[in-house]
Amino acid sequence: MSFTDLRGLIDTLRREGDLAVIETQVDPYLELAEIHRRVIDEGGPALLFTNVKGSPFPVVTNLFGTVRRVDLAFGPRPEAFMKQVVGAMDRLLPPTPAALWGERSLLWDAMKVGIKEVPAASAPILGAVRKSRPLEGLPALTSWQLDGGPFITLPLVYTEHPEHRKQHNLGMYRMQIFDHSTTGMHWQIHKGGGFHYHEAEKRNEALPVSVFLGGPPALIASAIAPVPEHLPELLLSSLIIGGKLQVVQDPHGSHRIPAHAEFVLSGKVAPHARRPEGPFGDHYGYYSWTHDFPAFDVSHMWHRKDAIYPATIVGKPRQEDYYLGDFLQRLLSPAFPLAMPGVKDLWTYAETGFHALAAAVVRESYSREALGTAFRILGEGQLTLTKYLMITDQPVDLADFPQLMETVLARFRPETDLFVFDKTSHDTLDYTGGKLNHGSKAVMLGVGDAIRELPSSYDEGPIDEIADARVYCRGCLVVSGATYEQEPELATRLLSRLRERGTAWPLVILADDASIADAQTPFLWTVFTRFNPADDIYAATKLNRHHVGYELPLVIDARMKPGYPDELIPRQDIVELVDRRWHSYFNR
């Protein structure tokens, strides 16, 4: 099943009992977000809030908060089609008549991909337009108490290259609402919309921008997909839909807009102008700080006459981006070997905010080929922001991180297989490097035959200054003791003690709470959002011909450190409010 608009998905979820309609008036300031977080934590239904304080529009959230709903929203056809395309490449090159006939069903499906312009009368998005105070009454949410203000959480930001209009970008960038006609535009480094804006600034021109809210669910998936820079996201949307994407010319703007969107905001981003944006709770699970970003001047807003405002909540994993990210990785993974020869499988981890950790299964047909492939991965699109990259040539399920970790640790040669690169780029939301967009990277290889047996239980006795020790997986031990502020040199002393006793554990994680070892999500979120490789990997080293060779064990200090942003914790009075009102939301 494919959906040409948001309400088709909503109606299907309603029929299947996977949509809760909340008629009680709910405040978009903190209350709605707290309800959403509890429901998604419990694997609960999508939520339709029909009475949102201060707004005439209903709000829908949690549409993609389970694997089942993501599969329902997009269906199996896109993944099957992508696998078919990749599988046909060898057979279609060169494109002989016999090969083309053999792939006729694939070619027929490919002919359905594209954009179709429809007349204004067939475009529900043109149901109403507002030119004065266009953002007034839009039910943008405030998710966390320290947020700089309400912001649009599912904006599909459409831009075109100033010189090459056919080159477009559809991305999802945070948009803080400043007033009734102005928002922020959180264009981070290495984002397509930011590239278009950079080109417009060089010409000293304002960049036209259209922001879509709602429409086919495929638009949301395409906006966050890590596709190559010049791959048109609107065509990816059409591929997911299984038919042409219907658009209509904006009568008051320069862009074509999705005919079945719920809202479209149109305007421009002026060149060389910035204003403070933030702080905001983000998908890393912390507050990002206030920084200067461009501002979007909204000239008018189109909306359907009965528009539904789509929203999501950002915060600690797992949120909706986790489930959407997994779908996109399944969809795009068959194409990785075409874009990056030598890569058999690739995975980024939503539990870490995606950019903090990636892993790949690669080819190792000659010595050190895997290292060259690692460099290729780190040079590809948004993967250049990867902080920690793990590589193996063994056939493992990368989504199962303990399996990957054990595979790498059993083969890892510390003197040749760990590389740390300082003074590199970091994701804008990762503050472990101490400076915005700056930090370090590490590559860890584990290829070939296993060279060591990994311990599976801890029996080496007490460690001075360590209060708790737990096994995460074979070869990886998590320990806790004093905080970083109390004992900043604890990691150095821990390494010395482990070396003195000749520990069998190749990797030891120093954390504030060793209980993160009990499950994959808390382990990945805590460890990889709380360390910078150049600062926080501890090991004995030898320098030989400009190469740093490491010795086991490795200690990673993943404690919270001074200067890190605060963890996201709901405000207590909002928690108590939702406790008191819970039955009124769901038992009317």
N, C-alpha and C positions, 0 to 999 in steps of 0.2 A: 504494500500500500504506500502511495506517496500523497503528499498534501500540498495543495497549491496556495493555501493560506493557513494562518495560525488557528483560526476557529474550526477548521476541519479536524485538526488534532484535538482541540479542546472538546468538540462534540463527541469524538470517538472515545476519549477518556471518560467523558460523562456517561456514555452508554455502557462502558465496561466497568463502571464503579471505581475508577482510578482518579477521580476528581472530587475534591471536597469543596463545596460552595459555602463560603463564610459570609453570612448576611449581616452579622453584627458590625457596627461601625468600628473600624480599625484605624489607628494613627499610622501614617507612613513614616513618622519619626520614631524609629527604634522598635515600636511594638510589632509591626508587621514582620520585620526581620527576625525577631525573636521567635515568633510563631513558626516561620519558615525553617529556621535552624533546627527546632525540635522535631519537626515533621520529617525533614530530610535525614536527620540522625537515626530516626526509627524506620527508614525505608518507606515512609508514608506516601500519600497520593499527591498529585498536583493540586494547587490551591488557587481558587478563584475568589477574590475579595470583591464583593459587589457594592460595598458601602465604605469607601475610603475617605477619611476626613479631609475636607478641603478640596475635593476633586469630583467632577461629574463622571469620571472614567473608572470602570472596574480595573483591577490589577490581577494578572495571572502570574504565578511563580511556580517553581519546582516542576516545570514541564519535562525536564531532562534529568531528574534526580534519582533514577534507577536505571539499571541496564535494560530492563523490559521496556520502559518508556522510550529510551533512545532507539532501541530496535524497532519499536512501533512507529516512531516518528520518521525513520528513514528507510526501514525495510531492508531485506537482504539483497535487493537488486543492485544497489551501487557497488557493494563489495564484490558480488559475482561478476559484474561488468568490468570492474577494474582488473580482476584476476584474468578475465577473458582477454582483455586488451593486452596485458603484459604477456600472456601465454601465446598470443597470436603474432607477436613481433617477429619472432624468428621465421614463422611461416609466411609472413607477408613481405619479407625482404629477401630478394626482390619481389615486387608485386606482380606475379604471373597471373594470367587469367584463371588457372586452376586454383591458385591460392586464394584469389579474391572470391571465387565461387564458394570455396570451402568456408570462408568466413563471412558469408553473405548476411547471416543473422546479426553478427557483430557490426557490420557496416550499416545495416538498417538501423540498429539502435544508435549508432554514432550520428546518423543523419537527424535524429530527433533532438540532438544537443544544440542549443543555440538560444537566441533571444528573439521574441516576437513582439512587435509593437502593435498595440490594440488601440481602438478609438477611445476617446474620453468617456463616452457613454458606457463602455464596458469595463471601466476602471473604478472600483469602489473607493479607492484612495482619494479620488477627487470629490468625495461627498460633501466636504466642508473645508473652508480655508479661513485662516485667521492671520491678519497682517499686523494688527495692533496688539502689543503685548502677547506675542504668539505662544510663549511658554506658560502663561498664567493658567493655573489649574491642572497642569501636567503632574501626575502623582509620583514624581521622582522620590526615591526612598533615601532615608538616612539609616544606614545599617549599624553604625557603631558610634558611641557617644562622643568620641574625640574627632569624628569626621569634620572636615571643614565646612560641610553643608550637604544638602541632598545632591545626588548625582544620578545620571542615567546609566543603568548597569548593563543593558543589552543594546547599545547603539551600534548600528551597522553603518559605518562611516564610509561614504562613497566619494572618491576623488578621481580626477583624470590628470594625466601628465600635461602640464601647460603647453608643451610643444607638440605632443603626440597624443591627441585626444582618444585614440583607440586603446591606449595603454591605461587601464583603469585599476583601481585598488579598492577592495572592500575589506575593511578591518574593524576591529572592535577596540575602541579606546575610551577610557573613562572620560565622562563629560560632567564636570561639576557645574551646577546651575548657579550663576551669580545673580541674575535678575530675570525679569520677564522676557528678555530678548538676547541674553548673552550667556554662554557657557564656556567652560574651559575645554581644551582639546589636548588630551594627554598623549601626544605623539612621542613614544619612547624611541630610543635608538633602534635602528634596524627595522623600522616599521614602514610599510609601503606608503601610507599616507604622509608620513614625515618626509619621505624622499620627494614626493610631489610638491610638498610645501617648500622644501629646500630649493627646488628648481624655480618655484614662483618667486621666492625671496630674491634669488639671483637676478630676476627680471624686475624686481621691485613692484611686483603685482600681488594683489589679493588672490587667494586660491578659492574658487567656488567649491562648496561642499554641500552634499545632501546626506542627511542622516535618516536611515530607514529604521522603523520600529515595527517588528512583526513581519508579516508576509509569510512566504513558504518557510518552514523550519530549516530547509536546506540553506537559506541565506545565512542563518546563524552559524551553522556548521562551516560554511565556506569562509565566513569572516574570520574565524579563529584558526582555520587550517594552516599548517606550516608549509605552504606551497611555495615553489620558486617565485621570485619577484615578478617575472613577466607572465606568469600563468594567470589568465583572467578568472577571478573568483566567481563572476556571474556565470561563466560557462561551467565551472565546477558545480554551482547550484543547480544548473539545468541537468547536469549528469546525475546528481543525486535525486532530483525530482523524477527523472525519466521522461522528460518532455521539455519543450521550449519554455523559458522563463518569460512570462508576460509582463511587458513594461508599457508605460505611457509617457509622453512628453509632459514635463511639468509646465503648465501654461505660464507660470511666472518665474521660471528658473531655467537654467542652462542644461540640466541633466534629464535623461529619461529615468523614471522612478518605477519601482515594482507596482503593478496595477492592483495587487491584493495586499499591500502593506496596510498596517493599522494607522501609523502616523508617518509623516515625512517632514523633517525640518530642513529648510533650505536657507542658505546664506553664504557668507564668505569668511575666510580667516585672513586678517590683514597681515602684511609683511612686517617683520622686524618689531612686532609688538608682543610683549609678554606680560603676564600678571600672575601673582602667586596662586597656586592651586594646591589643595590639600590642607592638613594631613588626611589620610584615608586608610581605613582597614582594607587590606588587600588579600589576594589569594595565596600569598605566602604565609598568612596567619599572623601578621604583625601590622602595625601602622607604618605606612610610608609617610615621609616627612613632607613639609611644604617646600615646593620648588616652583620656579617660574616656567610657565608653559604658554603656548599660543592661546588666543581667545577666539571663539566662534560667534560671530554676529549673525543672529537668526533674523531673516527678513520676513519669513512667513512659514506657517505650518499647515500642511494638509492633513486631514484625518477622515477616516470613515465615519459615517453618521452615528454608528453605534460602536465606536472604536474601543478596543480592549488594550490596555497598556501592558506589554510584557516586561517582566523584570526578573532579576536573579539576585542572590545574596552572595557576597564574597566573604571569605573567612578561612578558618583552618580547614584543611582537607578532612573529610571528603565533602565537597560541594558539587554543584552541577557541572562545573568545568572538568571535574574528574571523569565523569561518565561521558561527556562530549569528547574529551581528549582521547579516551580509550577507543571510541568509535572511529575518530579520525585517523588514529594510528593504524587500526585494522584496515581502514579504507585505503590509506596511502601506502602501507608497507609493501605491497607487491611492486610498487614503482621505484622503491629505493635502489635496487640493483641497476635499474636503467640510469638513474641520475648519478649514482655513485658506484661504479664497478668495484667489486670486491666486498660490498656490503650485502650480506644475506638477510639480516633482520636488524631492526633498529627500534629502540624504545626510549621514550623520555617519561619521567615519572611525575605524574600529577601530584603525588603526595609531597613533592619537594618544590612545587611551583613550576615544574617542567624544566626550566633552564638550569636548575642547580645540579641535576643528575641525568645522565643519558648512558645507555649501554648499547652495544652492537655485537652481533655475531658476524664475523668476517672470514674471508678466505686467507689462508696462510699457505700458499703454494711454494713459497721460498722464504728463507729466513728474513724476518723483519718486515715482511709485506704488511702484516697487521698494523705496524706503526705508521706506515705510509697511508694506510686507509684511515687511521685515526686522524691524521692531519687533514685528510680529505673531508671527513665528517665535520671537523672544527672550522672548515672553510665554507660550509654550505648554509646559506641563508641564515635563519634564526638560530641554527645550531652553533653558529659562531659565539653565541652567548653562553654555551654550555660551560659549567664550572668544573664538574667532575665527570670524566668519561671512562667507562669500564669496557674493555674489549676482550672477547674470547673467540676462538674458532670452533668451539664445541656446540653441538645442537641443543641449546637450552631454551626454556620458556622464559624470555626476558621479563615478562610481567611478574614472574615468581622470583622476587629479588633474593631470598635466601638461597635458592638454587643457583642463581647467577654468582652470588658472592662466594659460595663454596667452590664452584667451578673455577673461578679466577684465583682464589687463594691457594687452591691445591696446585696450581701451575705457575704462580707468580714468582719471578726471580727478582728480588728487590734491587739487586745490583745493576740490573739492565732494564727492568720493566716498569719503573715508575719515573714519570717526568713531571716536574712542577715548573710552570711558566708564570713568572711574576709580571706585574704591570701590563695586564691585559684588560679586555672589556668584561664587564659584568652586566647582568640584567638590571634595568633601572630600579627594580623593586628589591634587589639584593644589596643589603647594606653591610655585609660582612667584610667588604674590602676597605671600608673606612672612608670612601669617597664615591660620590655619585657616579655610576657607570664604570667604575674602576675596580679591579681586583686581580685575582690570579686563577689559573686553571691547573688541573692535574689530569694526566692520562695514566691509567693502570692496565697493564696487559696480563692476560693469563691464557697462554696458548700452548698447544702441543700436549705431551703426555703429563700426567700428574707427577709431581716430584716430591710430594710430602703427604703424609697422613695428617688429617686435621683432627684436633681434639674435639670431642662432642660434649664433655661435661667438665666442670671446673673442680679440680681436686688438688690445687697447688697451695692451699692454705691461705691464711689472712695476709693482706697487703697493708702495710702501714699507711694510715690516712685514708684508707678506702673503707666505706661503710657497707657497701653492697656490691655484689658481682653476680651478673646473670649472663647466660649464654643466649646470644641472638640466633646464631646458626653455627655449624661446625667451623671452627677457626676464628670466629668473631666473638669477643667478649665485651660486654658493656659493664662499666664500673662507675660508681659515684662516690663523691666525698664532699669536700668543702666547695663553696661557690668560687667562681673566678675572682670576684672582688675580695673574698677572704684569703684565697691562696692562689694568686696568679701563676706561681711557679710549680704548682702541683703536677702538671703534666710532665715537666722535666724530671721531677723526683720520681714519678711513677715509672717513666721509661728506665731510669737508672735501676730501680728495684726489680723491674721485670727482667732486665738484662742480667743482673747479678744472679738471679735464680734460674736463668736459662729457660724462661717460659716457653711452653709449646704453642702459645697462642700467637699467630702471626699478626693479628690485628686486634687492638684494644681501643675501645671508644670510651673516653672520659665524658660523662654527661652529668647533668644536675640530678637526674632521677634514673636509676638503672632499670626501672620497670618498663622503660620504652622498648626493652628487648623482647617484651611479651607479644608484640604484634608488628606487622610490616608498616602500617600507616604511621603510628607514633614514632617508630624507629627512623623511617626515612624523613619524616617531617622535621623531627628534632635535629638529627645529625646533619643533614645536608643544608639546612637553613641557618646553621649556627657555627659554621667554620669556613675560613678562607684558607685554601691549601697552602699558600706561602707562609701564612702566619701560624697555622694550627696543626700541621703534620709534624710529629716529633719522631726522629730516628737517628741512630748513629750513621754517619756518612763518611765517604771517602771520595776525594776529588781526583780524577784521573783523566788527563787530556780533555779538560773542560767538561767532563761528564760527572755528574753527582751520582755516585752509587750508594744506595741505601742498604742498611742491614736490619734484619728483623730483631724485635717486633717493631711494628709501626703503632704509634699512639696518635689518635686524633682527638684534639680537645674540642668537644662540641658543647661546651657550657655556654650559657648566656654571658656576654661580655659587655663592659661599659661602652656606651656608644651605639649598641644595637637598639633598634626601635622596640617599643613595648609589644608584648603579646596581646592578642585580642581576647578580651574577657567582657561578657555582657554586664551592663550596669545593673546593680542589685535591685533597684526599685522597679526596673522594667521586668526583670525576672519574676519578682513578686507580683507585679501587675498581671502578667500573663498566667502565672499560677492561679490567681483568683478568678480570672475570666475564662479559663480554658474550656469549661463546659459550655459557656455561652457561645463559643466559636463553633463547636461541633455538635451540640445536642439541642439545637433549636427545634 
